[in-house]
Structure formats: structure tokens, C-alpha cells
Amino acid sequence: MLSKRGAQKAQEPLRPDFELFEKAQANPYAPDNTDGAIPLCIAENLLQWPTLRDKLQSIAAERDWPDWVAAYTELAGAPDFREAVAAFVGRHIAGQQLSADHFCVSAGATAVVEVSAMVLGGPEDYAVFPAPAYQAYAPDLHNKARLRRYDIRHYEQDFGPAFHPLSIKELEAALDHLGDKFRLLILTQPDNPTGAIYSDDQLRSMAKWCTEKEIHLVVNEIYALSQFERGVDGIPNESAYTSFLPLLEEMNSPYLHWWYSFSKDFGISGFRVGLLYTRNEEMRRAYKNFNAPHQVSNITQWLLAELLNDGEWIADFQRRNKRLLTDAYRTVTESLDAIDVAYTPARGSLFVWADFSGFLSEPNMDAAQSLWQQLFEETGVLLTAPGGLGQPDAGWFRIVYSGVSPEALREAMDRLQAFFSDRT
């Protein structure tokens, strides 16, 4: 009845934790349902949604809708929106002026990954990642473009306060193994799931290597503004976040590209708005032609353009975002400290990457899967499923701290702490 690929996809869940996530959603924790489930597995930031909702509602109600929202617009995105995006990204992320013509807009981060893969690689080519890395990169790259994921599992178990990314030696080894099938190197910063960041020197060395080898380097900065307050107890203070964009502009290489989405820093994953920035004109032409079925609705583009043009409101919103994320991160890490669970010291993103390997019955992924499921069944707390991130060691789990209220997060950590305290 279905095509071969359709039949395969019908039996292949996008993520291994969706079944339990749906179960958790059917009985969520609330003030009047304090025994409900608390999912800490989906990378959403809902901490300021009421504030943003009120702002967007006022824009939609009080300002005239332009005529262009009812018609087709450019395949790269509406010009007014790309101008607003260029000003926002330039001011708040890059710290310098950017060209609106170098942006392309698609319906969410997933679409940006998928269309970029269609443009830059072919069937059986590889996108290379430092592992662990976001699990859904694999289907996003493979579903249509048919690229395969290759993880370089390079790190020692304890990241320590300073993150050491891929070395050039490790990249050379991957190139020796994959040959000309090594098409893309993809970095995420702040990282998912570790929360680590790269220094300017680290980014520069990898950008130089990729350009010399004619391999495309994409830096995904979807968590660019999801950072912590510095100088707070428990927060690493060694280095500041450095966006890849100034280096991309400086090097002006056709092999350097940048991704972003409004899903995380603004907590509007349901709006489905992602960005590509590249100086590669040929890539932009190809991207636009693939992008026709991935365009963002014009009313969404107009609404966000009006929001982004209020620069002072955006700055205040992101200052509050930083404070709320810092508080949520500390809620999780203080509970982990209490039960002697190690974790990577994050500098940003929405995650704590924690090592529960000491609680496994056996040092393997089957035991990690069993522990993950048992935790949910006994406490209602759902962490990200252990498979698919490319971690070399069993027992590491990703905890998302921004997708529930502060009260629900504290309840979840109390339950988690009690569950593991009984097993020490």
C-alpha cells in the first residue's frame, strides 16, 4: 500500500522517547494534579511564553496588517522579515552588521537542516559530528537527502570546566576513513546536550581546516542567546560565548555556513521559523529552489519582524531569559550534587548532561534503557531516551530544564533525588 520508504518510516519512530512522552502528556503535573508526570526530554523553553504571548497579541491587534502577507513572497523569505532578522542577529548575536540578502528562511530548524543537506550532500555522503550530539540530526539529514551521520566519539568522560572539541588529528582520521564522502562537519554551540561552547581559536582552526579540505562547516547556534549569568555560583566562568558569524564574515569562504531558529531562545518552536546564513551565492540559489515547500507563512514573518524591530524589548526579554535559565540550571545541578551524580559544566543551552552510570545494573545501553524506563514508571519524570546521541559510554542522560514551570522542575528533581537516593 505504501512505497518502500513510506513503509519503512511507518515503522520507524522519529525519536525513541515519543511513546512515553505521549503518555506523560496525557497526565501532566499541575497545581491540581501534583502526582502528574513531568517530561524533561523535549528541548523547549516555555519559561517566558506568557510574556511573549502578550506582546505578540498586542502587535497583531494594534497594527495594520500589510497587503503583502496575503500573497506569495520570495523563496528565501519576505524581504521585510529578512531585514528585521539581519538587524536582530547582527545586534544580539554577531555583534556586527550582516547582509539581509545572505539569509534564507525555512519552516523551522528541521527544514533548515533538511534543505541544507539536500544542497550540500548526496546519497551515502556523511555529515560528521563530535559526539554526543542531538539525536534527530540523523533523520533530518537522511529522510530526503539520504546523508548518513558519522559520530567522532572523541571525549574523555569528564569534560571538565574547559571543553575540548574535536582535534584536527581526529578530523584527519575521519577524512582518511570516509574519503570524499566526508561532506559536512556540523557543530552546535552552545552544545546539545553538553552545554559547551567553542572559543574563537577552536572555531577558527576547524574553519580553516574545512576550507582547505573543501568540506562544508556548519555551525548551528540555535541556542545562541540561551546562556547563563556569569559569576554565579555553580556556573563556569572561564570563557565567554563567541558567535561563529564574525569569523564566517571574515573568512568569506563558500564552505562556511550558519544555522539558527527562534524555537529555543524565544520559546516558540510551534511558530516554525529557522534561518540559514551563508555567503555562498550558489548555495543560496539552490536552497531557495528546494525551499518552496518549506516556506514560513507570511503572517508569521510579519508578526516576528514587528517583534524583532523592537530592539529594547528584545534585549529585556533575553536578559530575563538568561536569569530564568540560570535559576533552572542550578535547580538541576544542586539536586545532582546532592546525590553525587557528575555532569558536564554547561555554559548555555537548555540541558544538563549527567552521568548516572553508577546506577546501572550493567555497563551497557540495555541497562541504561531499563533505568530510564524505570525512572519514569516509578516517578513520572521522563528524561531524554539514552539512545541516538552517539555517546560512547552508557549511563549518560540529557535533562531539559526549561520546558516546564520552575515549580514542576523542583518537583521533578525532588522525585529524581529520592529515586536515586534509595539506590546508593
Phi, psi and chi 1 to 4 in degrees:
 res  aa     phi    psi   chi1   chi2   chi3   chi4
   1 MET       -  -34.0 -173.0  168.6   62.4      -
   2 LEU  -108.3  165.8  -57.6 -179.9      -      -
   3 SER   -67.0  168.2   67.1      -      -      -
   4 LYS   -59.8  -44.1 -179.1  178.1  179.1 -179.4
   5 ARG   -71.3  -33.6   63.6 -172.4  175.7 -168.5
   6 GLY   -65.4  -42.2      -      -      -      -
   7 ALA   -64.1  -38.8      -      -      -      -
   8 GLN   -65.4  -44.0  177.9 -178.2  -10.1      -
   9 LYS   -69.9  -29.0 -169.1   54.2   63.5  176.8
  10 ALA   -64.2  -25.0      -      -      -      -
  11 GLN  -104.3    8.5  -56.5  -60.2  -39.0      -
  12 GLU  -125.2   98.9 -177.7 -178.2  -83.6      -
  13 PRO   -64.1  148.2   23.3  -32.2      -      -
  14 LEU   -63.7  -39.6 -178.3   65.8      -      -
  15 ARG  -137.7  147.6  -75.0  176.3   49.2  150.8
  16 PRO   -74.0   -8.9   24.3  -33.2      -      -
  17 ASP  -104.9    6.2   49.7   12.8      -      -
  18 PHE   -66.8  -35.6  -90.3    6.1      -      -
  19 GLU   -63.2  -47.1 -177.2  177.4  -10.8      -
  20 LEU   -71.8  -30.4  -70.5 -171.5      -      -
  21 PHE   -63.1  -43.0  177.1   68.3      -      -
  22 GLU   -62.3  -37.7  -69.5  175.5   -3.9      -
  23 LYS   -64.4  -40.8 -173.1  174.7  179.9  179.7
  24 ALA   -66.1  -38.8      -      -      -      -
  25 GLN   -65.3  -25.9  -69.7  -69.3   81.6      -
  26 ALA   -74.9  -16.6      -      -      -      -
  27 ASN  -142.4   67.1  178.7   37.5      -      -
  28 PRO   -78.4  150.1   29.9  -35.4      -      -
  29 TYR   -63.7  140.0  172.0   89.9      -      -
  30 ALA  -157.5  164.2      -      -      -      -
  31 PRO   -54.6  -31.4  -28.5   36.1      -      -
  32 ASP   -99.6   10.0   58.8   -9.0      -      -
  33 ASN  -145.8   66.0 -175.4   30.9      -      -
  34 THR   -71.8   -9.0   55.1      -      -      -
  35 ASP   -95.4    4.0  -66.9  -31.5      -      -
  36 GLY   -69.3  168.0      -      -      -      -
  37 ALA   -77.5  152.7      -      -      -      -
  38 ILE  -130.1  101.9  -51.8  174.6      -      -
  39 PRO   -81.1  123.5   26.5  -30.0      -      -
  40 LEU  -118.9   44.8  -54.5 -179.7      -      -
  41 CYS  -123.7  -18.4   58.7      -      -      -
  42 ILE  -103.3  130.0  -57.3  -62.6      -      -
  43 ALA   -77.4   76.4      -      -      -      -
  44 GLU  -121.8  152.7  -68.8 -173.4  -47.4      -
  45 ASN  -122.2   99.5 -179.6   -1.4      -      -
  46 LEU  -106.3   14.7  -55.9  178.6      -      -
  47 LEU   -70.0  -24.7  -62.9  175.6      -      -
  48 GLN  -123.8   19.7  -73.6 -161.3   89.3      -
  49 TRP   -57.8  -43.6  168.2 -122.1      -      -
  50 PRO   -57.1  -39.5  -26.9   36.9      -      -
  51 THR   -65.2  -46.7  -60.9      -      -      -
  52 LEU   -68.4  -38.7 -176.1   54.9      -      -
  53 ARG   -58.0  -45.3  178.3 -171.1   57.2 -152.7
  54 ASP   -62.5  -40.3  -68.1  -13.3      -      -
  55 LYS   -64.6  -46.0  176.5   68.7  171.3  177.3
  56 LEU   -66.6  -38.5  -66.7  172.1      -      -
  57 GLN   -63.6  -38.0  -74.4  177.8  -23.0      -
  58 SER   -68.4  -37.7   69.5      -      -      -
  59 ILE   -62.6  -49.3  -67.9  171.8      -      -
  60 ALA   -63.5  -32.8      -      -      -      -
  61 ALA   -84.2  -32.0      -      -      -      -
  62 GLU  -101.8  -14.2  -62.1  168.4    7.6      -
  63 ARG  -113.7  146.7  -56.7 -177.9 -167.5  179.4
  64 ASP   -71.3  135.0  -67.8  -25.8      -      -
  65 TRP   -77.3  130.9  -67.1   13.5      -      -
  66 PRO   -73.9  156.5   26.4  -33.9      -      -
  67 ASP   -64.2  -29.0  -69.8  -21.4      -      -
  68 TRP   -66.6  -16.5   63.2  -97.7      -      -
  69 VAL   -69.1  -18.8  -57.9      -      -      -
  70 ALA   -90.5   -4.6      -      -      -      -
  71 ALA  -117.8  171.1      -      -      -      -
  72 TYR   -64.1  151.2  -68.9  123.0      -      -
  73 THR  -128.5 -173.7 -170.2      -      -      -
  74 GLU   -65.0  146.8  -65.8 -175.5   14.8      -
  75 LEU   -64.5  -25.8  -69.4  170.6      -      -
  76 ALA   -80.7  -10.2      -      -      -      -
  77 GLY   122.8  155.3      -      -      -      -
  78 ALA   -61.5  134.8      -      -      -      -
  79 PRO   -55.2  -42.0  -27.4   35.5      -      -
  80 ASP   -61.6  -39.0  -72.9   -2.0      -      -
  81 PHE   -69.4  -43.2 -178.8   54.0      -      -
  82 ARG   -65.9  -32.0  -75.3 -173.9  -73.2  126.1
  83 GLU   -65.0  -43.6  -71.4  -71.0  -12.8      -
  84 ALA   -65.3  -39.3      -      -      -      -
  85 VAL   -63.2  -45.6  160.6      -      -      -
  86 ALA   -60.4  -40.4      -      -      -      -
  87 ALA   -68.1  -43.2      -      -      -      -
  88 PHE   -63.2  -52.1  157.7   72.5      -      -
  89 VAL   -63.8  -41.1  175.4      -      -      -
  90 GLY   -60.8  -42.2      -      -      -      -
  91 ARG   -76.9  -45.6  173.8 -179.2  176.8 -178.1
  92 HIS   -97.6  -19.2  -64.5  -81.1      -      -
  93 ILE  -120.4  -56.5  -61.0  176.4      -      -
  94 ALA   -77.2  -32.0      -      -      -      -
  95 GLY    75.1   19.7      -      -      -      -
  96 GLN  -160.1  165.4   66.3 -178.1   63.0      -
  97 GLN   -70.3  139.8 -173.1  172.6   -4.2      -
  98 LEU  -127.3  156.8  -60.3  171.7      -      -
  99 SER   -87.5  127.0  171.0      -      -      -
 100 ALA   -62.9  -27.8      -      -      -      -
 101 ASP   -69.7  -16.2  -69.1  -22.7      -      -
 102 HIS   -90.7    0.3  -65.4  164.7      -      -
 103 PHE   -97.1  143.8  -77.9   96.0      -      -
 104 CYS  -127.1  143.2  -66.6      -      -      -
 105 VAL  -116.8  131.2 -177.4      -      -      -
 106 SER  -133.6  168.4  -63.9      -      -      -
 107 ALA   -79.1   72.3      -      -      -      -
 108 GLY   101.1  165.6      -      -      -      -
 109 ALA   -61.9  -39.1      -      -      -      -
 110 THR   -58.5  -43.2  -62.2      -      -      -
 111 ALA   -64.5  -39.3      -      -      -      -
 112 VAL   -62.2  -44.4  171.7      -      -      -
 113 VAL   -62.0  -46.9  175.9      -      -      -
 114 GLU   -64.3  -47.4 -178.0  174.6  -89.6      -
 115 VAL   -67.2  -40.3  177.8      -      -      -
 116 SER   -60.3  -40.8  -62.9      -      -      -
 117 ALA   -64.9  -38.4      -      -      -      -
 118 MET   -61.7  -35.0  -65.5  -77.2  -73.4      -
 119 VAL   -80.3  -38.5  171.6      -      -      -
 120 LEU   -97.9  -19.9  -62.6  178.4      -      -
 121 GLY  -136.0  174.7      -      -      -      -
 122 GLY  -133.4  175.7      -      -      -      -
 123 PRO   -52.6  132.2  -26.7   35.7      -      -
 124 GLU    78.9   -1.8  -50.1  -53.6  -46.4      -
 125 ASP   -73.4  167.0  -75.8  -22.2      -      -
 126 TYR  -120.6  139.8  -76.2   91.0      -      -
 127 ALA  -103.6  129.2      -      -      -      -
 128 VAL  -104.6  138.9  174.5      -      -      -
 129 PHE  -132.3  145.1  -61.9   85.2      -      -
 130 PRO   -76.0  123.5   26.5  -30.2      -      -
 131 ALA   -96.7  144.7      -      -      -      -
 132 PRO   -77.0  156.7   30.7  -37.0      -      -
 133 ALA  -150.8  157.8      -      -      -      -
 134 TYR   -43.0  124.7  170.7   55.5      -      -
 135 GLN   -67.9  -33.6   64.0  -92.4   53.0      -
 136 ALA   -79.1   -0.9      -      -      -      -
 137 TYR   -56.1  -37.4  -87.5  133.4      -      -
 138 ALA   -60.4  -54.9      -      -      -      -
 139 PRO   -68.5  -33.2   21.9  -33.1      -      -
 140 ASP   -60.3  -38.0  -67.0   -9.7      -      -
 141 LEU   -80.2  -28.8  -67.9  160.5      -      -
 142 HIS   -97.9  -30.3 -173.7   73.2      -      -
 143 ASN   -53.2  -44.4  -79.7  -16.0      -      -
 144 LYS  -115.9  -45.1  -66.6 -177.8 -178.8  177.6
 145 ALA   -75.4  -20.7      -      -      -      -
 146 ARG    66.6   21.3  -45.9  -51.3  -70.0  175.2
 147 LEU   -73.0  153.5  -92.5   71.5      -      -
 148 ARG  -109.9  153.6  -67.1  178.8  -72.9 -177.7
 149 ARG   -97.0  136.7  169.3  172.5  168.4  164.5
 150 TYR  -128.1  117.8 -177.5   87.5      -      -
 151 ASP   -97.0  130.2  -70.7  -26.9      -      -
 152 ILE   -97.5  105.9  -60.4  179.0      -      -
 153 ARG   -91.0   86.5  -57.0  178.9  179.4 -171.7
 154 HIS  -105.8  -11.4   70.6  -69.1      -      -
 155 TYR   -98.1  154.6   73.1   96.7      -      -
 156 GLU   -78.0  160.0  -64.7 -178.9    0.8      -
 157 GLN   -61.1  -34.9 -170.0  154.2  -64.2      -
 158 ASP  -101.1  112.4 -179.2    9.1      -      -
 159 PHE   -65.4  -33.4  -84.2   84.1      -      -
 160 GLY    74.0  178.9      -      -      -      -
 161 PRO   -68.5  -25.1   23.7  -32.9      -      -
 162 ALA  -110.1  123.1      -      -      -      -
 163 PHE   -80.4  130.2  177.5   54.5      -      -
 164 HIS  -109.5  105.8  -61.0  -74.2      -      -
 165 PRO   -79.3 -166.9   32.8  -34.6      -      -
 166 LEU   -55.4  138.5  -67.5  174.9      -      -
 167 SER   -90.6  159.3   66.8      -      -      -
 168 ILE   -62.0  -33.6  -61.1  -57.7      -      -
 169 LYS   -60.3  -41.6 -179.1  178.9  179.2 -179.2
 170 GLU   -68.8  -37.1  -72.3  166.9  -45.5      -
 171 LEU   -65.4  -39.9  -68.8  174.4      -      -
 172 GLU   -62.6  -40.1  -69.8  -77.9    2.2      -
 173 ALA   -64.9  -40.1      -      -      -      -
 174 ALA   -64.9  -38.8      -      -      -      -
 175 LEU   -66.0  -40.3 -178.7   59.3      -      -
 176 ASP   -60.9  -36.9  -71.7  -17.5      -      -
 177 HIS   -77.4  -41.7  178.8   68.4      -      -
 178 LEU   -94.5  -23.3  -60.3  174.8      -      -
 179 GLY    63.6 -142.5      -      -      -      -
 180 ASP   -74.7    2.0   61.2    5.3      -      -
 181 LYS   -78.6  -12.4  -65.8  -63.7 -176.4 -179.1
 182 PHE   -77.4   95.5 -174.6  161.7      -      -
 183 ARG  -100.4  -35.9  -68.4  -70.4  -62.9  170.1
 184 LEU  -134.9  144.7  -70.7   84.0      -      -
 185 LEU  -114.7  124.7  172.7   63.8      -      -
 186 ILE  -118.8  123.0  -60.7  177.8      -      -
 187 LEU  -115.5  146.0  -50.4  176.1      -      -
 188 THR  -120.6  128.9  -55.9      -      -      -
 189 GLN  -149.2  136.2   75.3  139.7   -0.7      -
 190 PRO   -50.9  148.4  -25.4   34.9      -      -
 191 ASP   -77.4  149.0 -175.0   56.6      -      -
 192 ASN  -114.8  110.8  175.0    2.4      -      -
 193 PRO  -109.4    1.8   37.1  -36.1      -      -
 194 THR   -82.9  -21.8   67.1      -      -      -
 195 GLY    77.1   11.1      -      -      -      -
 196 ALA   -79.2  160.8      -      -      -      -
 197 ILE  -127.3  161.5   61.4  173.4      -      -
 198 TYR  -106.1  144.9  -63.6   93.2      -      -
 199 SER   -80.2  165.7   69.9      -      -      -
 200 ASP   -60.6  -40.0 -179.0   72.5      -      -
 201 ASP   -64.1  -40.2  -71.9  -16.9      -      -
 202 GLN   -64.4  -45.3  -69.2  163.9  -13.6      -
 203 LEU   -63.4  -40.1  -69.1  171.3      -      -
 204 ARG   -65.1  -41.9 -173.3  176.1  -64.8  -86.5
 205 SER   -65.4  -40.1   65.8      -      -      -
 206 MET   -72.2  -36.7  -74.0 -175.4  -80.4      -
 207 ALA   -64.6  -41.2      -      -      -      -
 208 LYS   -64.6  -43.9 -178.7  179.4  178.2 -178.2
 209 TRP   -63.3  -46.3 -176.7   85.3      -      -
 210 CYS   -62.7  -41.7  -74.7      -      -      -
 211 THR   -63.8  -42.6  -62.6      -      -      -
 212 GLU   -64.1  -37.3  -69.7  173.3   -9.6      -
 213 LYS   -88.0   -2.1  -57.7  -61.8 -177.6 -178.9
 214 GLU    57.8   45.9  -61.7 -175.1  -13.2      -
 215 ILE  -113.2  136.1  -68.9  170.6      -      -
 216 HIS   -77.4  128.8  -66.2  -83.6      -      -
 217 LEU  -106.9  123.4  170.1   60.9      -      -
 218 VAL  -117.3  127.8 -175.1      -      -      -
 219 VAL  -110.4  118.3  179.2      -      -      -
 220 ASN   -93.5  110.8 -175.0   -5.3      -      -
 221 GLU  -110.1   43.7  -64.5 -170.6  -24.2      -
 222 ILE   -62.7  -20.2 -168.7  171.9      -      -
 223 TYR  -108.5   26.2  -55.1  101.5      -      -
 224 ALA   -54.4  -39.3      -      -      -      -
 225 LEU  -101.9    2.0  -59.2  177.5      -      -
 226 SER   -90.6   71.4  -63.0      -      -      -
 227 GLN  -118.4  173.8  -59.4  176.0   43.7      -
 228 PHE  -104.1  160.7  -56.0  138.7      -      -
 229 GLU   -69.3  133.8  -65.1  179.6  -53.0      -
 230 ARG   -87.3  155.7  -57.3 -175.1   68.9 -169.4
 231 GLY    78.9   12.5      -      -      -      -
 232 VAL   -98.3  140.7  176.3      -      -      -
 233 ASP   -53.8  133.7  -71.4  -16.0      -      -
 234 GLY    86.9   -2.1      -      -      -      -
 235 ILE  -109.5  123.1  -54.4  -62.4      -      -
 236 PRO   -56.4  140.2  -21.9   32.2      -      -
 237 ASN  -128.2   22.1 -163.9   33.1      -      -
 238 GLU   -76.4  -36.0  -75.4   77.2   11.4      -
 239 SER  -147.9  152.1   57.9      -      -      -
 240 ALA   -92.4  156.2      -      -      -      -
 241 TYR   -68.0  135.1  169.6   82.3      -      -
 242 THR  -123.2  116.5  -59.3      -      -      -
 243 SER   -68.6  150.3  173.1      -      -      -
 244 PHE   -75.8  -19.1 -179.8   61.6      -      -
 245 LEU   -60.1  -45.2  -77.4  166.6      -      -
 246 PRO   -58.9  -36.8  -26.8   36.8      -      -
 247 LEU   -68.5  -41.0 -178.6   59.7      -      -
 248 LEU   -58.3  -44.0 -174.9  156.4      -      -
 249 GLU   -65.9  -42.6  -69.8  -72.7  -85.8      -
 250 GLU   -64.0  -46.2  173.2 -166.4  -31.6      -
 251 MET   -77.8  -27.7  -66.8 -175.2   67.5      -
 252 ASN    49.6   48.8 -168.6   20.7      -      -
 253 SER  -101.2  141.3  165.5      -      -      -
 254 PRO   -71.1   -3.7   26.4  -34.6      -      -
 255 TYR  -102.9    6.6  -67.4   97.5      -      -
 256 LEU  -115.7  130.7  -55.2 -179.4      -      -
 257 HIS  -143.0  163.0  -38.6  -72.3      -      -
 258 TRP  -138.7  137.7 -179.1   85.6      -      -
 259 TRP  -117.7  152.2  -69.6  -21.9      -      -
 260 TYR  -158.0  160.6 -175.5   73.3      -      -
 261 SER  -150.2  154.6  167.7      -      -      -
 262 PHE   -85.2    1.8  -68.5   90.2      -      -
 263 SER   -60.6  -43.1  -60.0      -      -      -
 264 LYS   -95.6  -53.7  -45.2  -54.9 -179.1 -176.7
 265 ASP   -65.2  -26.3  -67.2  -19.0      -      -
 266 PHE  -109.9   -8.5  -72.6   82.5      -      -
 267 GLY    66.9   36.8      -      -      -      -
 268 ILE  -128.7   55.1   48.5  173.7      -      -
 269 SER   -59.9  -29.6   52.8      -      -      -
 270 GLY   -71.5  -13.3      -      -      -      -
 271 PHE   -77.1  -22.2  -83.2   49.8      -      -
 272 ARG    57.7   71.2  -47.2  -53.4  -58.0  140.0
 273 VAL  -136.2  112.1 -176.3      -      -      -
 274 GLY  -123.6  161.0      -      -      -      -
 275 LEU  -130.7  141.9  -52.7  174.8      -      -
 276 LEU  -113.6  137.6  163.7   73.7      -      -
 277 TYR  -126.9  124.5 -173.1   85.5      -      -
 278 THR  -153.1  146.4  179.8      -      -      -
 279 ARG   -89.4    0.4  -63.0 -179.3   66.6   90.5
 280 ASN   -81.8  102.0 -175.8  -33.8      -      -
 281 GLU   -64.5  -39.4 -177.4  179.5   -1.9      -
 282 GLU   -64.3  -39.2 -175.3  178.4   14.8      -
 283 MET   -62.5  -42.2  179.1 -177.6  177.5      -
 284 ARG   -63.2  -38.8  -66.5 -163.2  -54.1  -87.9
 285 ARG   -62.7  -46.3  -73.2 -159.8  -55.7  -91.1
 286 ALA   -65.1  -42.7      -      -      -      -
 287 TYR   -58.6  -45.2 -171.3  100.4      -      -
 288 LYS   -61.1  -38.3  -73.3 -174.4  -74.1 -173.6
 289 ASN   -71.7  -33.6  -71.6  -30.3      -      -
 290 PHE   -74.5  -19.9  -84.7  123.6      -      -
 291 ASN   -82.2   -7.3 -161.7   44.5      -      -
 292 ALA   -52.2  -44.5      -      -      -      -
 293 PRO   -82.1    3.0   26.3  -29.8      -      -
 294 HIS  -116.6   17.3  -61.2  -77.4      -      -
 295 GLN   -73.1  150.9  -70.3 -177.4  -81.2      -
 296 VAL   -87.1  140.8  179.8      -      -      -
 297 SER   -57.9  144.5   71.9      -      -      -
 298 ASN   -64.2  -35.6  -75.3   -7.4      -      -
 299 ILE   -66.1  -34.8 -167.2   65.1      -      -
 300 THR   -66.4  -43.3  -60.6      -      -      -
 301 GLN   -62.6  -43.4  -66.5 -171.0   62.7      -
 302 TRP   -63.3  -46.2  170.3   75.7      -      -
 303 LEU   -59.9  -44.8 -171.3   62.0      -      -
 304 LEU   -71.0  -33.2  -71.0 -176.0      -      -
 305 ALA   -61.1  -44.6      -      -      -      -
 306 GLU   -61.9  -39.3  -66.1  -67.9  -57.0      -
 307 LEU   -64.6  -49.3  176.2   75.0      -      -
 308 LEU   -65.1  -28.2  -63.8  177.2      -      -
 309 ASN   -71.1  -12.7  -73.7  -27.5      -      -
 310 ASP   -92.3   78.0 -168.7  -18.9      -      -
 311 GLY   -60.1  -38.4      -      -      -      -
 312 GLU   -69.1  -38.2  -68.0  -52.5  -47.7      -
 313 TRP   -63.2  -41.9 -169.2   93.7      -      -
 314 ILE   -61.0  -43.0  -66.0  -65.3      -      -
 315 ALA   -62.4  -43.2      -      -      -      -
 316 ASP   -64.2  -42.1  -71.3  -18.3      -      -
 317 PHE   -59.6  -44.4 -179.0   87.5      -      -
 318 GLN   -73.4  -29.5  -66.7  -57.8  -21.1      -
 319 ARG   -64.1  -43.2  -81.2 -168.2  -71.2  -92.5
 320 ARG   -65.9  -37.5  -70.7 -167.5  -60.1  -88.8
 321 ASN   -59.2  -44.3 -172.8   48.4      -      -
 322 LYS   -62.5  -43.1 -177.1  176.1  -69.2 -171.6
 323 ARG   -65.4  -44.2 -176.8  178.5   68.5 -108.9
 324 LEU   -65.6  -40.4  -69.0  167.8      -      -
 325 LEU   -65.9  -38.4  -70.0  176.8      -      -
 326 THR   -61.4  -46.4  -58.2      -      -      -
 327 ASP   -62.6  -42.2  -69.0  -16.2      -      -
 328 ALA   -66.9  -42.4      -      -      -      -
 329 TYR   -58.8  -43.8  175.1   79.5      -      -
 330 ARG   -69.1  -32.7  -66.3 -178.1   68.4 -169.6
 331 THR   -57.6  -42.7  -65.4      -      -      -
 332 VAL   -72.2  -49.4  174.2      -      -      -
 333 THR   -67.3  -33.8   57.3      -      -      -
 334 GLU   -64.8  -36.7  -72.8  170.6    0.9      -
 335 SER   -69.1  -38.6  -67.7      -      -      -
 336 LEU   -66.6  -39.2  -64.2  178.5      -      -
 337 ASP   -59.4  -37.2  -71.3  -20.1      -      -
 338 ALA   -66.5  -24.6      -      -      -      -
 339 ILE  -113.2   16.8   53.8  174.9      -      -
 340 ASP    57.9   41.7  -66.1  -37.0      -      -
 341 VAL   -99.2  123.0  168.3      -      -      -
 342 ALA   -75.5  154.6      -      -      -      -
 343 TYR  -154.0  159.3   50.9   87.4      -      -
 344 THR   -80.0  130.2   62.1      -      -      -
 345 PRO   -68.2  110.6  -15.9   30.6      -      -
 346 ALA   -85.7  154.9      -      -      -      -
 347 ARG  -111.3   -9.2  -77.9  -72.0  -65.9  113.8
 348 GLY   178.8 -166.2      -      -      -      -
 349 SER    80.8 -159.6   74.3      -      -      -
 350 LEU  -120.8   21.7  -47.5  177.8      -      -
 351 PHE  -133.0  154.8  -40.9  105.2      -      -
 352 VAL  -119.1  129.2  173.6      -      -      -
 353 TRP  -102.7  106.2 -177.5 -125.0      -      -
 354 ALA  -119.4  148.0      -      -      -      -
 355 ASP  -103.8  101.5  180.0   11.4      -      -
 356 PHE  -100.9   20.7  -67.6   92.5      -      -
 357 SER   -61.6  -26.2   59.6      -      -      -
 358 GLY   -67.1  -11.6      -      -      -      -
 359 PHE  -103.7    3.9  -62.0   96.7      -      -
 360 LEU   -79.7  143.7  -61.1 -177.6      -      -
 361 SER   -71.4  -31.7   58.3      -      -      -
 362 GLU  -142.5  150.1  -61.9  -72.1  -19.5      -
 363 PRO   -81.1   63.2   30.7  -35.1      -      -
 364 ASN  -147.2  170.7   56.5   51.0      -      -
 365 MET   -70.3  -28.7  -68.4  -57.1  -65.1      -
 366 ASP   -63.1  -41.5  -72.9  -18.7      -      -
 367 ALA   -67.3  -36.2      -      -      -      -
 368 ALA   -65.1  -42.1      -      -      -      -
 369 GLN   -60.9  -41.8 -178.1   80.5   12.8      -
 370 SER   -64.7  -42.5  177.4      -      -      -
 371 LEU   -64.5  -42.6  178.6   65.1      -      -
 372 TRP   -58.7  -44.9  168.4   73.3      -      -
 373 GLN   -71.1  -38.6 -170.1  154.8   -3.9      -
 374 GLN   -63.9  -40.5 -175.8 -177.7   10.7      -
 375 LEU   -58.2  -43.8  174.2   65.8      -      -
 376 PHE   -67.8  -44.6  176.0   70.4      -      -
 377 GLU   -63.3  -34.4  -69.6  171.3   -9.4      -
 378 GLU   -92.5  -23.7  -65.3 -172.0   18.6      -
 379 THR  -122.6  -19.3   70.6      -      -      -
 380 GLY    80.3    4.0      -      -      -      -
 381 VAL   -92.4  122.2  176.2      -      -      -
 382 LEU  -112.5  111.5 -177.8   60.9      -      -
 383 LEU   -89.3  169.6  -52.9 -175.6      -      -
 384 THR   -63.9  135.7  -55.3      -      -      -
 385 ALA   -56.7  144.8      -      -      -      -
 386 PRO   -72.5  -17.5   24.2  -33.0      -      -
 387 GLY   -87.7  154.1      -      -      -      -
 388 GLY    95.8  -10.6      -      -      -      -
 389 LEU   -86.2  -13.4  -71.4  154.9      -      -
 390 GLY    82.8   16.0      -      -      -      -
 391 GLN   -71.6  138.9   62.0  -92.0   41.1      -
 392 PRO   -78.9  -17.8   26.6  -33.1      -      -
 393 ASP  -117.3  134.9  -54.9  -52.0      -      -
 394 ALA   -73.9  146.9      -      -      -      -
 395 GLY   108.8   -6.7      -      -      -      -
 396 TRP   -86.3  132.4  -73.4   83.3      -      -
 397 PHE  -128.4  145.7  -70.0   88.8      -      -
 398 ARG   -95.5  128.8 -170.6 -174.0   75.7  165.3
 399 ILE  -113.6  119.7  -56.6  170.8      -      -
 400 VAL   -94.2  123.4 -176.7      -      -      -
 401 TYR  -108.7    4.8   47.6   74.9      -      -
 402 SER  -114.1   -0.2   55.6      -      -      -
 403 GLY   -96.1    1.1      -      -      -      -
 404 VAL  -132.6  168.3  -62.1      -      -      -
 405 SER   -68.0  158.0   68.5      -      -      -
 406 PRO   -55.6  -36.0  -27.5   36.1      -      -
 407 GLU   -66.6  -43.7  -65.2   75.0   21.9      -
 408 ALA   -65.7  -37.8      -      -      -      -
 409 LEU   -64.5  -43.6 -178.4   62.5      -      -
 410 ARG   -61.8  -41.0  -75.9 -167.9  -69.8  -89.9
 411 GLU   -62.1  -43.0  171.4   65.2   19.9      -
 412 ALA   -61.4  -43.1      -      -      -      -
 413 MET   -71.7  -31.8  -63.1  -45.9  -63.0      -
 414 ASP   -62.8  -43.3  -73.0  -15.4      -      -
 415 ARG   -65.2  -44.6  -65.1 -177.2 -166.3  179.1
 416 LEU   -62.6  -43.1 -174.8  146.2      -      -
 417 GLN   -62.5  -42.8 -167.9  170.6  -29.2      -
 418 ALA   -65.6  -40.5      -      -      -      -
 419 PHE   -60.9  -47.0  176.1   87.2      -      -
 420 PHE   -81.7  -25.7  -73.7  105.1      -      -
 421 SER   -62.9  -33.7  -67.5      -      -      -
 422 ASP   -71.2  -10.5  -70.3  -17.0      -      -
 423 ARG  -111.5    8.2  -75.0  159.4  174.6   76.3
 424 THR   -85.1      -   55.3      -      -      -
